[in-house]
């Protein structure tokens, strides 16, 4: 993810990182970002659950959520975009720009 971070920072995007889902949720509540990129398999709170927590919270539900996963998803998750891992950093950047432009 370091390369992804660098690419976004070079484009002038402020990037915050979290080491687990619990830390991530606290940062999301505090910062209220435009977009969150989640790995499906975060420690403490997985990305699927964290996505649901964001979308169910009245103050956070409009945040765009991108879920990165290598797993086949059988349950309904309210992420705005699913991307399969591994993902090319430039493809990720392009997909995120498309997502933010449609909002």
N, CA, C and O atoms as a Tinker XYZ file with bonds, in Angstrom:
   412  protein
     1  N      0.820000   -1.210000    0.000000    73     2
     2  CA     0.000000    0.000000    0.000000    64     1     3
     3  C      0.859000    1.266000    0.000000    63     2     4     5
     4  O      0.342000    2.357000   -0.240000    81     3
     5  N      2.143000    1.139000    0.261000    73     3     6
     6  CA     3.015000    2.315000    0.275000    64     5     7
     7  C      3.036000    2.999000   -1.089000    63     6     8     9
     8  O      3.020000    4.227000   -1.171000    81     7
     9  N      3.073000    2.205000   -2.158000    73     7    10
    10  CA     3.064000    2.779000   -3.505000    64     9    11
    11  C      1.743000    3.493000   -3.776000    63    10    12    13
    12  O      1.728000    4.579000   -4.354000    81    11
    13  N      0.645000    2.889000   -3.362000    73    11    14
    14  CA    -0.668000    3.529000   -3.527000    64    13    15
    15  C     -0.679000    4.876000   -2.807000    63    14    16    17
    16  O     -1.130000    5.880000   -3.358000    81    15
    17  N     -0.182000    4.887000   -1.579000    73    15    18
    18  CA    -0.145000    6.108000   -0.770000    64    17    19
    19  C      0.655000    7.192000   -1.484000    63    18    20    21
    20  O      0.216000    8.338000   -1.576000    81    19
    21  N      1.827000    6.826000   -1.986000    73    19    22
    22  CA     2.697000    7.782000   -2.669000    64    21    23
    23  C      2.012000    8.376000   -3.894000    63    22    24    25
    24  O      2.086000    9.583000   -4.123000    81    23
    25  N      1.354000    7.545000   -4.670000    73    23    26
    26  CA     0.662000    8.029000   -5.870000    64    25    27
    27  C     -0.413000    9.045000   -5.497000    63    26    28    29
    28  O     -0.528000   10.088000   -6.142000    81    27
    29  N     -1.189000    8.757000   -4.478000    73    27    30
    30  CA    -2.239000    9.693000   -4.065000    64    29    31
    31  C     -1.643000   10.983000   -3.513000    63    30    32    33
    32  O     -2.139000   12.071000   -3.807000    81    31
    33  N     -0.588000   10.871000   -2.718000    73    31    34
    34  CA     0.035000   12.073000   -2.160000    64    33    35
    35  C      0.629000   12.949000   -3.259000    63    34    36    37
    36  O      0.571000   14.176000   -3.168000    81    35
    37  N      1.200000   12.334000   -4.300000    73    35    38
    38  CA     1.728000   13.105000   -5.427000    64    37    39
    39  C      0.623000   13.843000   -6.170000    63    38    40    41
    40  O      0.883000   14.856000   -6.819000    81    39
    41  N     -0.601000   13.350000   -6.081000    73    39    42
    42  CA    -1.751000   14.016000   -6.703000    64    41    43
    43  C     -2.368000   15.055000   -5.762000    63    42    44    45
    44  O     -3.385000   15.664000   -6.095000    81    43
    45  N     -1.757000   15.260000   -4.590000    73    43    46
    46  CA    -2.249000   16.264000   -3.654000    64    45    47
    47  C     -3.346000   15.784000   -2.727000    63    46    48    49
    48  O     -4.042000   16.597000   -2.119000    81    47
    49  N     -3.510000   14.473000   -2.609000    73    47    50
    50  CA    -4.546000   13.901000   -1.755000    64    49    51
    51  C     -3.978000   13.667000   -0.357000    63    50    52    53
    52  O     -2.893000   13.106000   -0.209000    81    51
    53  N     -4.709000   14.095000    0.657000    73    51    54
    54  CA    -4.320000   13.814000    2.040000    64    53    55
    55  C     -4.673000   12.366000    2.345000    63    54    56    57
    56  O     -5.813000   11.947000    2.144000    81    55
    57  N     -3.704000   11.601000    2.830000    73    55    58
    58  CA    -3.896000   10.176000    3.082000    64    57    59
    59  C     -3.693000    9.880000    4.562000    63    58    60    61
    60  O     -2.702000   10.303000    5.156000    81    59
    61  N     -4.627000    9.159000    5.149000    73    59    62
    62  CA    -4.517000    8.649000    6.518000    64    61    63
    63  C     -4.492000    7.134000    6.443000    63    62    64    65
    64  O     -5.170000    6.546000    5.601000    81    63
    65  N     -3.730000    6.504000    7.300000    73    63    66
    66  CA    -3.670000    5.040000    7.343000    64    65    67
    67  C     -4.080000    4.545000    8.714000    63    66    68    69
    68  O     -3.923000    5.242000    9.716000    81    67
    69  N     -4.602000    3.344000    8.745000    73    67    70
    70  CA    -4.947000    2.687000   10.008000    64    69    71
    71  C     -4.437000    1.255000    9.933000    63    70    72    73
    72  O     -4.376000    0.661000    8.857000    81    71
    73  N     -4.074000    0.717000   11.074000    73    71    74
    74  CA    -3.493000   -0.620000   11.109000    64    73    75
    75  C     -4.513000   -1.717000   11.349000    63    74    76    77
    76  O     -4.212000   -2.898000   11.182000    81    75
    77  N     -5.718000   -1.332000   11.738000    73    75    78
    78  CA    -6.783000   -2.313000   11.919000    64    77    79
    79  C     -8.120000   -1.600000   11.772000    63    78    80    81
    80  O     -8.182000   -0.372000   11.727000    81    79
    81  N     -9.175000   -2.379000   11.700000    73    79    82
    82  CA   -10.497000   -1.817000   11.492000    64    81    83
    83  C    -10.979000   -0.917000   12.613000    63    82    84    85
    84  O    -11.671000    0.070000   12.365000    81    83
    85  N    -10.624000   -1.245000   13.828000    73    83    86
    86  CA   -11.045000   -0.439000   14.975000    64    85    87
    87  C    -10.402000    0.946000   14.910000    63    86    88    89
    88  O    -11.083000    1.959000   15.069000    81    87
    89  N     -9.090000    0.985000   14.676000    73    87    90
    90  CA    -8.375000    2.254000   14.537000    64    89    91
    91  C     -8.921000    3.028000   13.332000    63    90    92    93
    92  O     -9.090000    4.246000   13.385000    81    91
    93  N     -9.191000    2.303000   12.256000    73    91    94
    94  CA    -9.735000    2.929000   11.058000    64    93    95
    95  C    -11.072000    3.602000   11.312000    63    94    96    97
    96  O    -11.295000    4.725000   10.859000    81    95
    97  N    -11.963000    2.933000   12.031000    73    95    98
    98  CA   -13.280000    3.502000   12.305000    64    97    99
    99  C    -13.162000    4.770000   13.145000    63    98   100   101
   100  O    -13.882000    5.740000   12.905000    81    99
   101  N    -12.269000    4.771000   14.119000    73    99   102
   102  CA   -12.057000    5.972000   14.944000    64   101   103
   103  C    -11.564000    7.131000   14.082000    63   102   104   105
   104  O    -12.038000    8.258000   14.224000    81   103
   105  N    -10.615000    6.856000   13.189000    73   103   106
   106  CA   -10.099000    7.907000   12.306000    64   105   107
   107  C    -11.175000    8.401000   11.344000    63   106   108   109
   108  O    -11.257000    9.598000   11.066000    81   107
   109  N    -11.992000    7.495000   10.840000    73   107   110
   110  CA   -13.068000    7.877000    9.922000    64   109   111
   111  C    -14.068000    8.789000   10.629000    63   110   112   113
   112  O    -14.499000    9.791000   10.056000    81   111
   113  N    -14.444000    8.456000   11.869000    73   111   114
   114  CA   -15.385000    9.295000   12.625000    64   113   115
   115  C    -14.793000   10.676000   12.871000    63   114   116   117
   116  O    -15.509000   11.676000   12.846000    81   115
   117  N    -13.495000   10.729000   13.108000    73   115   118
   118  CA   -12.834000   12.000000   13.406000    64   117   119
   119  C    -12.631000   12.847000   12.146000    63   118   120   121
   120  O    -12.921000   14.043000   12.155000    81   119
   121  N    -12.141000   12.242000   11.072000    73   119   122
   122  CA   -11.762000   12.980000    9.855000    64   121   123
   123  C    -12.900000   13.198000    8.872000    63   122   124   125
   124  O    -12.900000   14.181000    8.131000    81   123
   125  N    -13.885000   12.276000    8.859000    73   123   126
   126  CA   -14.985000   12.303000    7.888000    64   125   127
   127  C    -14.460000   12.531000    6.459000    63   126   128   129
   128  O    -14.745000   13.560000    5.846000    81   127
   129  N    -13.699000   11.570000    5.940000    73   127   130
   130  CA   -13.110000   11.717000    4.604000    64   129   131
   131  C    -14.151000   11.585000    3.491000    63   130   132   133
   132  O    -15.283000   11.167000    3.733000    81   131
   133  N    -13.758000   11.943000    2.285000    73   131   134
   134  CA   -14.625000   11.764000    1.115000    64   133   135
   135  C    -14.653000   10.309000    0.681000    63   134   136   137
   136  O    -15.637000    9.844000    0.106000    81   135
   137  N    -13.555000    9.580000    0.961000    73   135   138
   138  CA   -13.398000    8.225000    0.463000    64   137   139
   139  C    -12.592000    7.395000    1.452000    63   138   140   141
   140  O    -11.668000    7.893000    2.095000    81   139
   141  N    -12.957000    6.121000    1.563000    73   139   142
   142  CA   -12.225000    5.171000    2.401000    64   141   143
   143  C    -11.903000    3.951000    1.544000    63   142   144   145
   144  O    -12.770000    3.423000    0.848000    81   143
   145  N    -10.653000    3.513000    1.602000    73   143   146
   146  CA   -10.244000    2.279000    0.931000    64   145   147
   147  C    -10.001000    1.244000    2.016000    63   146   148   149
   148  O     -9.171000    1.448000    2.902000    81   147
   149  N    -10.727000    0.132000    1.947000    73   147   150
   150  CA   -10.634000   -0.910000    2.965000    64   149   151
   151  C    -10.132000   -2.216000    2.377000    63   150   152   153
   152  O    -10.533000   -2.615000    1.284000    81   151
   153  N     -9.256000   -2.872000    3.112000    73   151   154
   154  CA    -8.915000   -4.251000    2.789000    64   153   155
   155  C     -9.982000   -5.111000    3.452000    63   154   156   157
   156  O    -10.389000   -4.831000    4.580000    81   155
   157  N    -10.429000   -6.129000    2.781000    73   155   158
   158  CA   -11.492000   -6.980000    3.321000    64   157   159
   159  C    -11.081000   -7.670000    4.618000    63   158   160   161
   160  O    -11.920000   -7.923000    5.482000    81   159
   161  N     -9.802000   -7.970000    4.753000    73   159   162
   162  CA    -9.368000   -8.773000    5.895000    64   161   163
   163  C     -8.479000   -7.991000    6.851000    63   162   164   165
   164  O     -7.325000   -8.352000    7.083000    81   163
   165  N     -9.033000   -6.917000    7.402000    73   163   166
   166  CA    -8.354000   -6.132000    8.429000    64   165   167
   167  C     -8.437000   -6.855000    9.766000    63   166   168   169
   168  O     -9.401000   -7.578000   10.019000    81   167
   169  N     -7.427000   -6.666000   10.635000    73   167   170
   170  CA    -7.541000   -7.220000   11.985000    64   169   171
   171  C     -8.580000   -6.451000   12.820000    63   170   172   173
   172  O     -8.963000   -5.336000   12.468000    81   171
   173  N     -9.015000   -7.037000   13.889000    73   171   174
   174  CA    -9.986000   -6.510000   14.871000    64   173   175
   175  C    -11.385000   -6.345000   14.288000    63   174   176   177
   176  O    -12.319000   -7.002000   14.749000    81   175
   177  N    -11.554000   -5.490000   13.292000    73   175   178
   178  CA   -12.833000   -5.347000   12.591000    64   177   179
   179  C    -12.516000   -5.518000   11.111000    63   178   180   181
   180  O    -11.761000   -4.726000   10.547000    81   179
   181  N    -13.084000   -6.542000   10.472000    73   179   182
   182  CA   -12.752000   -6.780000    9.062000    64   181   183
   183  C    -13.380000   -5.709000    8.169000    63   182   184   185
   184  O    -14.290000   -4.994000    8.588000    81   183
   185  N    -12.889000   -5.608000    6.950000    73   183   186
   186  CA   -13.349000   -4.583000    6.019000    64   185   187
   187  C    -14.823000   -4.663000    5.683000    63   186   188   189
   188  O    -15.473000   -3.636000    5.488000    81   187
   189  N    -15.369000   -5.892000    5.611000    73   187   190
   190  CA   -16.798000   -6.057000    5.328000    64   189   191
   191  C    -17.631000   -5.422000    6.448000    63   190   192   193
   192  O    -18.572000   -4.672000    6.190000    81   191
   193  N    -17.267000   -5.738000    7.690000    73   191   194
   194  CA   -17.999000   -5.199000    8.849000    64   193   195
   195  C    -17.813000   -3.697000    8.965000    63   194   196   197
   196  O    -18.761000   -2.971000    9.268000    81   195
   197  N    -16.597000   -3.229000    8.726000    73   195   198
   198  CA   -16.326000   -1.798000    8.812000    64   197   199
   199  C    -17.123000   -1.036000    7.752000    63   198   200   201
   200  O    -17.637000    0.048000    8.026000    81   199
   201  N    -17.227000   -1.584000    6.569000    73   199   202
   202  CA   -18.040000   -0.974000    5.519000    64   201   203
   203  C    -19.488000   -0.833000    5.989000    63   202   204   205
   204  O    -20.096000    0.225000    5.823000    81   203
   205  N    -20.028000   -1.877000    6.563000    73   203   206
   206  CA   -21.409000   -1.836000    7.063000    64   205   207
   207  C    -21.561000   -0.803000    8.182000    63   206   208   209
   208  O    -22.570000   -0.101000    8.246000    81   207
   209  N    -20.568000   -0.709000    9.059000    73   207   210
   210  CA   -20.616000    0.277000   10.145000    64   209   211
   211  C    -20.654000    1.694000    9.580000    63   210   212   213
   212  O    -21.407000    2.541000   10.061000    81   211
   213  N    -19.844000    1.946000    8.564000    73   211   214
   214  CA   -19.810000    3.269000    7.932000    64   213   215
   215  C    -21.161000    3.578000    7.291000    63   214   216   217
   216  O    -21.701000    4.666000    7.491000    81   215
   217  N    -21.707000    2.647000    6.533000    73   215   218
   218  CA   -22.942000    2.884000    5.790000    64   217   219
   219  C    -24.178000    2.970000    6.691000    63   218   220   221
   220  O    -25.191000    3.542000    6.289000    81   219
   221  N    -24.107000    2.412000    7.895000    73   219   222
   222  CA   -25.236000    2.481000    8.834000    64   221   223
   223  C    -25.191000    3.717000    9.725000    63   222   224   225
   224  O    -26.191000    4.046000   10.363000    81   223
   225  N    -24.062000    4.403000    9.781000    73   223   226
   226  CA   -23.899000    5.583000   10.624000    64   225   227
   227  C    -24.425000    6.813000    9.870000    63   226   228   229
   228  O    -23.967000    7.100000    8.763000    81   227
   229  N    -25.372000    7.532000   10.456000    73   227   230
   230  CA   -25.985000    8.691000    9.798000    64   229   231
   231  C    -24.969000    9.749000    9.384000    63   230   232   233
   232  O    -25.142000   10.406000    8.358000    81   231
   233  N    -23.915000    9.915000   10.171000    73   231   234
   234  CA   -22.931000   10.954000    9.878000    64   233   235
   235  C    -21.853000   10.498000    8.898000    63   234   236   237
   236  O    -21.079000   11.322000    8.410000    81   235
   237  N    -21.791000    9.209000    8.606000    73   235   238
   238  CA   -20.730000    8.670000    7.747000    64   237   239
   239  C    -21.244000    8.033000    6.461000    63   238   240   241
   240  O    -20.455000    7.754000    5.559000    81   239
   241  N    -22.543000    7.800000    6.360000    73   239   242
   242  CA   -23.092000    6.963000    5.290000    64   241   243
   243  C    -22.823000    7.467000    3.877000    63   242   244   245
   244  O    -22.885000    6.682000    2.931000    81   243
   245  N    -22.528000    8.751000    3.708000    73   243   246
   246  CA   -22.270000    9.285000    2.373000    64   245   247
   247  C    -20.807000    9.188000    1.952000    63   246   248   249
   248  O    -20.452000    9.602000    0.848000    81   247
   249  N    -19.969000    8.652000    2.811000    73   247   250
   250  CA   -18.560000    8.450000    2.463000    64   249   251
   251  C    -18.475000    7.309000    1.453000    63   250   252   253
   252  O    -19.060000    6.246000    1.660000    81   251
   253  N    -17.750000    7.531000    0.369000    73   251   254
   254  CA   -17.544000    6.479000   -0.633000    64   253   255
   255  C    -16.606000    5.421000   -0.046000    63   254   256   257
   256  O    -15.571000    5.752000    0.532000    81   255
   257  N    -16.976000    4.158000   -0.200000    73   255   258
   258  CA   -16.168000    3.055000    0.329000    64   257   259
   259  C    -15.732000    2.145000   -0.813000    63   258   260   261
   260  O    -16.551000    1.643000   -1.583000    81   259
   261  N    -14.410000    1.945000   -0.902000    73   259   262
   262  CA   -13.826000    1.014000   -1.864000    64   261   263
   263  C    -13.315000   -0.169000   -1.064000    63   262   264   265
   264  O    -12.532000    0.000000   -0.129000    81   263
   265  N    -13.751000   -1.359000   -1.425000    73   263   266
   266  CA   -13.357000   -2.575000   -0.712000    64   265   267
   267  C    -12.445000   -3.404000   -1.607000    63   266   268   269
   268  O    -12.831000   -3.806000   -2.705000    81   267
   269  N    -11.229000   -3.654000   -1.123000    73   267   270
   270  CA   -10.261000   -4.477000   -1.842000    64   269   271
   271  C    -10.310000   -5.882000   -1.277000    63   270   272   273
   272  O    -10.171000   -6.076000   -0.070000    81   271
   273  N    -10.507000   -6.861000   -2.143000    73   271   274
   274  CA   -10.603000   -8.230000   -1.658000    64   273   275
   275  C    -10.125000   -9.223000   -2.705000    63   274   276   277
   276  O    -10.270000   -9.005000   -3.908000    81   275
   277  N     -9.563000  -10.296000   -2.230000    73   275   278
   278  CA    -9.200000  -11.403000   -3.093000    64   277   279
   279  C    -10.215000  -12.515000   -2.974000    63   278   280   281
   280  O    -10.096000  -13.545000   -3.636000    81   279
   281  N    -11.214000  -12.314000   -2.133000    73   279   282
   282  CA   -12.221000  -13.343000   -1.849000    64   281   283
   283  C    -13.440000  -13.184000   -2.753000    63   282   284   285
   284  O    -13.715000  -12.102000   -3.271000    81   283
   285  N    -14.139000  -14.255000   -2.923000    73   283   286
   286  CA   -15.424000  -14.215000   -3.619000    64   285   287
   287  C    -16.464000  -13.771000   -2.599000    63   286   288   289
   288  O    -16.563000  -14.344000   -1.514000    81   287
   289  N    -17.228000  -12.764000   -2.947000    73   287   290
   290  CA   -18.183000  -12.181000   -2.007000    64   289   291
   291  C    -19.567000  -12.743000   -2.288000    63   290   292   293
   292  O    -20.112000  -12.576000   -3.379000    81   291
   293  N    -20.120000  -13.405000   -1.294000    73   291   294
   294  CA   -21.453000  -13.988000   -1.452000    64   293   295
   295  C    -22.521000  -13.214000   -0.705000    63   294   296   297
   296  O    -23.703000  -13.324000   -1.029000    81   295
   297  N    -22.127000  -12.434000    0.290000    73   295   298
   298  CA   -23.129000  -11.684000    1.034000    64   297   299
   299  C    -23.219000  -10.260000    0.501000    63   298   300   301
   300  O    -22.285000   -9.768000   -0.131000    81   299
   301  N    -24.340000   -9.603000    0.756000    73   299   302
   302  CA   -24.553000   -8.240000    0.284000    64   301   303
   303  C    -23.789000   -7.266000    1.172000    63   302   304   305
   304  O    -23.983000   -7.221000    2.387000    81   303
   305  N    -22.937000   -6.507000    0.550000    73   303   306
   306  CA   -22.161000   -5.479000    1.235000    64   305   307
   307  C    -22.419000   -4.171000    0.493000    63   306   308   309
   308  O    -22.495000   -4.158000   -0.736000    81   307
   309  N    -22.552000   -3.085000    1.225000    73   307   310
   310  CA   -22.906000   -1.800000    0.626000    64   309   311
   311  C    -21.715000   -0.958000    0.195000    63   310   312   313
   312  O    -21.804000    0.269000    0.197000    81   311
   313  N    -20.612000   -1.578000   -0.172000    73   311   314
   314  CA   -19.470000   -0.812000   -0.665000    64   313   315
   315  C    -19.849000   -0.144000   -1.985000    63   314   316   317
   316  O    -20.668000   -0.665000   -2.742000    81   315
   317  N    -19.249000    1.003000   -2.250000    73   315   318
   318  CA   -19.514000    1.711000   -3.500000    64   317   319
   319  C    -18.748000    1.093000   -4.666000    63   318   320   321
   320  O    -19.143000    1.231000   -5.824000    81   319
   321  N    -17.645000    0.409000   -4.348000    73   319   322
   322  CA   -16.822000   -0.199000   -5.383000    64   321   323
   323  C    -16.058000   -1.374000   -4.790000    63   322   324   325
   324  O    -15.478000   -1.265000   -3.710000    81   323
   325  N    -16.060000   -2.492000   -5.496000    73   323   326
   326  CA   -15.263000   -3.663000   -5.127000    64   325   327
   327  C    -14.151000   -3.807000   -6.146000    63   326   328   329
   328  O    -14.391000   -3.712000   -7.350000    81   327
   329  N    -12.934000   -4.037000   -5.671000    73   327   330
   330  CA   -11.811000   -4.282000   -6.567000    64   329   331
   331  C    -11.066000   -5.518000   -6.095000    63   330   332   333
   332  O    -10.870000   -5.724000   -4.897000    81   331
   333  N    -10.655000   -6.338000   -7.053000    73   331   334
   334  CA    -9.946000   -7.576000   -6.730000    64   333   335
   335  C     -8.465000   -7.296000   -6.499000    63   334   336   337
   336  O     -7.841000   -6.517000   -7.220000    81   335
   337  N     -7.919000   -7.949000   -5.474000    73   335   338
   338  CA    -6.485000   -7.856000   -5.207000    64   337   339
   339  C     -5.782000   -8.971000   -5.956000    63   338   340   341
   340  O     -6.386000  -10.020000   -6.181000    81   339
   341  N     -4.556000   -8.793000   -6.345000    73   339   342
   342  CA    -3.810000   -7.527000   -6.268000    64   341   343
   343  C     -4.303000   -6.557000   -7.346000    63   342   344   345
   344  O     -4.777000   -6.969000   -8.405000    81   343
   345  N     -4.179000   -5.281000   -7.054000    73   343   346
   346  CA    -4.629000   -4.265000   -8.011000    64   345   347
   347  C     -3.464000   -3.347000   -8.359000    63   346   348   349
   348  O     -2.664000   -2.971000   -7.502000    81   347
   349  N     -3.394000   -3.004000   -9.615000    73   347   350
   350  CA    -2.389000   -2.069000  -10.090000    64   349   351
   351  C     -2.679000   -0.692000   -9.485000    63   350   352   353
   352  O     -3.825000   -0.245000   -9.509000    81   351
   353  N     -1.664000   -0.013000   -8.943000    73   351   354
   354  CA    -1.898000    1.291000   -8.311000    64   353   355
   355  C     -2.541000    2.319000   -9.243000    63   354   356   357
   356  O     -3.351000    3.135000   -8.804000    81   355
   357  N     -2.184000    2.278000  -10.514000    73   355   358
   358  CA    -2.755000    3.246000  -11.454000    64   357   359
   359  C     -4.212000    2.921000  -11.774000    63   358   360   361
   360  O     -5.016000    3.826000  -11.996000    81   359
   361  N     -4.551000    1.635000  -11.798000    73   359   362
   362  CA    -5.952000    1.245000  -11.988000    64   361   363
   363  C     -6.777000    1.686000  -10.780000    63   362   364   365
   364  O     -7.892000    2.187000  -10.933000    81   363
   365  N     -6.226000    1.499000   -9.583000    73   363   366
   366  CA    -6.911000    1.934000   -8.362000    64   365   367
   367  C     -7.167000    3.434000   -8.416000    63   366   368   369
   368  O     -8.274000    3.890000   -8.132000    81   367
   369  N     -6.150000    4.193000   -8.778000    73   367   370
   370  CA    -6.286000    5.647000   -8.871000    64   369   371
   371  C     -7.374000    6.030000   -9.874000    63   370   372   373
   372  O     -8.206000    6.894000   -9.597000    81   371
   373  N     -7.361000    5.392000  -11.021000    73   371   374
   374  CA    -8.349000    5.674000  -12.063000    64   373   375
   375  C     -9.768000    5.363000  -11.598000    63   374   376   377
   376  O    -10.677000    6.166000  -11.809000    81   375
   377  N     -9.964000    4.214000  -10.971000    73   375   378
   378  CA   -11.297000    3.817000  -10.493000    64   377   379
   379  C    -11.802000    4.776000   -9.415000    63   378   380   381
   380  O    -12.985000    5.116000   -9.381000    81   379
   381  N    -10.903000    5.206000   -8.542000    73   379   382
   382  CA   -11.295000    6.126000   -7.471000    64   381   383
   383  C    -11.670000    7.487000   -8.053000    63   382   384   385
   384  O    -12.649000    8.099000   -7.626000    81   383
   385  N    -10.899000    7.957000   -9.021000    73   383   386
   386  CA   -11.240000    9.227000   -9.664000    64   385   387
   387  C    -12.614000    9.144000  -10.319000    63   386   388   389
   388  O    -13.404000   10.083000  -10.215000    81   387
   389  N    -12.908000    8.036000  -10.992000    73   387   390
   390  CA   -14.230000    7.836000  -11.605000    64   389   391
   391  C    -15.328000    7.862000  -10.545000    63   390   392   393
   392  O    -16.366000    8.497000  -10.732000    81   391
   393  N    -15.094000    7.172000   -9.440000    73   391   394
   394  CA   -16.082000    7.103000   -8.361000    64   393   395
   395  C    -16.354000    8.486000   -7.782000    63   394   396   397
   396  O    -17.511000    8.852000   -7.575000    81   395
   397  N    -15.317000    9.246000   -7.521000    73   395   398
   398  CA   -15.492000   10.565000   -6.917000    64   397   399
   399  C    -16.119000   11.561000   -7.887000    63   398   400   401
   400  O    -16.828000   12.474000   -7.462000    81   399
   401  N    -15.872000   11.399000   -9.159000    73   399   402
   402  CA   -16.468000   12.302000  -10.149000    64   401   403
   403  C    -17.956000   12.052000  -10.338000    63   402   404   405
   404  O    -18.688000   12.953000  -10.749000    81   403
   405  N    -18.413000   10.837000  -10.043000    73   403   406
   406  CA   -19.837000   10.536000  -10.196000    64   405   407
   407  C    -20.648000   10.973000   -8.992000    63   406   408   409
   408  O    -21.876000   11.007000   -9.063000    81   407
   409  N    -19.998000   11.307000   -7.892000    73   407   410
   410  CA   -20.724000   11.749000   -6.684000    64   409   411
   411  C    -21.088000   13.208000   -6.752000    63   410   412
   412  O    -21.699000   13.736000   -5.823000    81   411
